Amino acid sequence: MNGRTLVSIGSAVLILLMAALACSLPFESNRPLTAPAQTTAELSAPTQSTQTPTVVHVTVPGEPRSGKVVYDVESQSTAPERRAPYGDSYDINRLERPFEQDMTYVADLDIYSYTVAGDSEWWYVVIDLMGTNPNNEAGINFGIELDQNHDGFGDLLILAQPPLLSTWDTAAVRIFQDTNHDTSGKRADKCDAPITTDGYETAVFNGGPGDADPDLAWVRAVPGGVHFAFKKSWSGVVFMLGVFADAGLKDPTKLDYVDRFPEAEAGSPVRDKRYYPLGALFLVDNVCREAFGFDATGYEPQLCPREAPPPAPRERNTRESCVRDPACAGCGYEWDEANCTCIYHGPC
């Protein structure tokens, strides 16, 4: 065998080896030469994370102290009759509507009273309910409105959204601000419905993660009530404050609700009122606003009545221990035996 023959045989073997190697490599006939360009939406889409951001808290509220108590009308005593006894004054944004649209009573939404107290660092607001379960399946939002220049227009809204824990927690708290002065429509002392405003339109606290101060506001649920705590350094010490419970609209941008619906459309929970029963506005209960840090003149819009004495203290849902308040006497006052409270109807 000569040299030329050996070279030919070697070349043939080499060609066979290269073909075998090529057959063993993966092959995709449709593979592009370059990676496809991403769309704008794909480039800007956030990366999904299954981890909950960790919030490190520095200061935690203590225990609420005794303070100023503001009482509300309660509808439990008249609930079997599918009505509120009184207390729903639509024109001045006083709502007593702890009822479904068919007038089914929801005790867990019916506010009995609220108490405001403070220490060196915190304001505490305790909302006392006629029912026992703040985490009612209706999904009740509990809120505090702060009117810092006491003109009847809310400036700040502290909102607790279910589920609420039994220990102090920030995750359920949201805070909104009204920056364009329209929470009460055109006038704070009148219903301006129907108008369209954006209410509390600006979010300023989102439960802690990403917030400048994750300790700003807290909430917890207790049997029969809800406790709030928020920092004095943020809210100041001069304001009017009111509370509400809401399982109906649950929309901060639509407050005040009375400016959204004419009363004829909203309905009424009071049977002897013209627009009974409830219509578009239901499952909401609010309480008049009280003054803190200043002497109220008595003419501030949405301010609690100055003349009415507080009702006699009593246990929730208990009537047997009711004792008539001797201060409930004279023209303009009426004793409500069923609710063990004094009703002030106004000067004679």
Residue pairs with C-beta under 8 A, 6 or more apart in sequence:
53 209
53 210
55 170
55 171
55 208
55 209
55 214
56 214
57 170
57 208
57 214
57 215
58 215
59 121
59 215
60 168
60 215
60 218
61 122
61 124
61 168
61 218
61 229
62 119
62 122
64 115
64 117
64 124
64 126
64 227
64 229
65 117
65 118
65 119
65 124
66 115
66 117
67 115
67 116
67 117
67 118
67 124
68 115
68 116
68 117
68 290
68 292
69 113
69 114
69 115
69 310
70 113
70 114
70 115
70 116
70 287
70 288
70 290
70 304
71 112
71 113
71 310
71 311
71 341
72 87
72 96
72 111
72 112
72 113
72 114
72 285
72 287
72 288
73 84
73 85
73 86
73 87
73 96
73 339
74 110
74 111
74 112
74 130
74 339
75 83
75 84
75 85
75 87
75 96
75 98
75 99
75 105
75 110
75 130
75 269
76 105
76 107
76 110
76 130
76 317
77 85
77 319
77 338
77 339
78 84
78 85
78 338
79 105
79 107
81 271
82 99
82 103
82 104
82 105
82 277
83 103
83 269
83 270
83 271
83 276
84 96
84 97
84 98
84 99
84 269
84 270
85 270
85 336
85 338
85 339
86 96
86 270
86 343
87 94
87 96
88 94
88 95
88 96
88 97
88 268
88 269
88 270
88 273
90 191
90 258
90 263
90 266
90 268
91 190
91 191
91 258
91 263
92 189
92 190
92 301
92 302
93 184
93 191
93 256
93 257
93 258
93 286
93 302
94 286
94 288
94 302
95 244
95 257
95 258
95 281
95 284
95 285
95 286
96 269
96 270
96 285
97 248
97 269
97 278
97 281
97 282
97 283
97 284
97 285
98 105
98 106
98 107
98 109
98 110
98 111
98 130
98 245
98 283
98 284
98 285
99 105
99 106
99 269
99 278
99 282
99 283
100 106
100 282
100 283
101 278
101 279
101 282
101 283
102 277
103 269
103 277
103 278
106 131
106 136
106 138
106 247
106 283
107 129
107 130
107 131
107 132
108 129
108 130
108 131
108 132
108 133
108 134
108 136
108 138
108 140
109 129
109 131
109 136
109 138
109 140
109 245
109 247
109 283
109 284
109 285
110 129
110 130
110 131
110 245
110 285
111 127
111 128
111 129
111 130
111 243
111 244
111 245
111 285
111 286
111 287
112 128
112 129
112 130
112 316
113 127
113 128
113 287
114 125
114 126
114 127
114 128
114 243
114 287
115 124
115 125
115 126
115 128
116 123
116 124
116 125
116 241
116 290
116 292
117 123
117 124
117 126
118 124
118 232
118 237
120 232
121 231
121 232
121 233
122 229
122 230
122 231
122 232
123 228
123 229
123 230
123 231
123 232
123 235
124 227
124 228
124 229
125 144
125 227
125 228
125 229
125 241
125 243
126 225
126 226
126 227
126 228
127 142
127 225
127 226
127 227
127 228
127 243
127 245
128 224
128 225
128 316
129 224
129 225
129 226
129 245
130 316
130 317
131 224
132 223
132 224
133 223
134 140
134 142
134 162
134 164
134 221
134 222
134 225
134 226
135 162
135 163
135 164
135 221
136 247
138 247
138 283
139 162
139 247
139 250
140 162
140 245
140 246
140 247
141 159
141 160
141 161
141 162
141 245
141 246
141 247
141 250
142 159
142 160
142 164
142 219
142 226
142 228
142 243
142 244
142 245
142 246
143 157
143 158
143 159
143 160
143 243
143 244
143 245
143 246
144 157
144 158
144 228
144 230
144 241
144 242
144 243
145 154
145 156
145 157
145 183
145 241
145 242
145 243
145 244
145 255
145 289
146 154
146 155
146 156
146 157
146 158
146 235
146 239
146 240
146 241
147 153
147 154
147 155
147 239
147 240
147 241
147 242
147 289
147 302
148 155
148 156
148 235
148 236
148 238
148 239
149 155
150 239
150 240
150 291
150 294
150 296
150 300
150 303
151 188
151 300
151 301
152 184
152 188
152 189
152 300
152 301
152 302
153 178
153 181
153 182
153 183
153 184
153 188
154 178
154 183
154 184
154 200
154 255
154 256
155 177
155 178
155 183
155 239
156 175
156 176
156 177
156 178
156 200
156 204
156 235
157 175
157 176
157 177
157 178
157 200
157 252
157 255
158 173
158 174
158 175
158 217
158 228
158 230
159 173
159 174
159 175
159 176
159 252
160 172
160 173
160 219
160 226
160 228
161 172
161 174
162 172
163 172
164 172
164 219
164 220
164 221
164 226
165 172
165 220
165 221
166 220
166 221
166 222
167 220
168 218
168 219
168 220
168 229
169 218
169 219
169 220
170 207
170 208
170 214
170 215
170 216
170 217
170 218
170 219
171 207
171 208
172 207
172 219
173 205
173 207
173 217
173 218
173 219
174 203
174 205
174 206
174 207
175 203
175 204
175 205
175 216
175 217
176 200
176 201
176 202
176 203
176 204
176 252
177 200
177 201
177 202
177 203
177 204
178 199
178 200
178 201
178 202
179 201
179 202
180 198
180 201
182 197
182 198
182 199
183 197
183 199
183 200
183 255
183 256
184 192
184 256
184 259
184 301
184 302
185 191
185 192
185 193
185 195
185 197
185 256
185 259
186 192
186 195
187 301
188 301
188 302
189 301
189 302
191 258
191 259
191 262
191 263
192 259
193 258
193 259
193 260
193 261
193 262
193 263
193 265
193 266
194 259
194 260
194 261
194 262
194 265
195 259
195 260
197 259
198 253
199 251
199 252
199 253
199 254
199 255
199 256
200 252
200 253
200 255
201 253
205 211
205 216
205 217
208 214
208 215
213 231
213 234
215 231
216 230
216 231
216 234
217 228
217 229
217 230
217 231
218 228
218 229
218 230
219 226
219 227
219 228
219 229
220 226
220 227
221 227
224 316
236 293
237 292
237 293
238 292
238 293
238 294
239 292
239 293
240 289
240 290
240 291
240 292
240 296
240 300
240 302
240 303
241 289
241 290
241 292
242 286
242 287
242 288
242 289
242 290
242 302
243 286
243 287
244 284
244 285
244 286
244 287
245 284
245 285
245 286
246 283
246 284
247 283
247 284
248 281
248 282
248 283
248 284
249 257
249 260
249 281
249 284
254 260
257 266
257 281
257 284
258 266
258 281
260 281
261 279
261 280
261 281
263 275
264 275
264 279
265 279
265 280
266 275
266 278
266 279
266 280
266 281
267 275
267 276
267 277
267 278
267 279
267 280
267 281
267 282
268 274
268 275
268 276
268 277
268 278
269 276
269 277
269 278
270 276
271 277
288 302
288 303
288 304
288 305
289 300
289 302
289 303
289 304
290 303
290 304
291 300
291 303
296 303
296 306
298 306
305 344
307 332
307 344
307 347
308 342
308 343
308 344
309 325
309 327
309 328
309 342
309 344
311 325
311 339
311 340
311 341
311 342
312 322
312 323
312 324
312 325
312 340
312 341
312 342
314 321
314 322
314 340
315 321
319 338
319 340
322 337
322 340
323 340
324 335
324 337
325 335
325 342
327 342
328 334
328 335
328 342
331 347
331 348
332 344
332 345
332 346
332 347
332 348
333 342
333 343
333 344
333 345
334 342
334 343
334 345
335 341
335 342
335 343
336 342
336 343
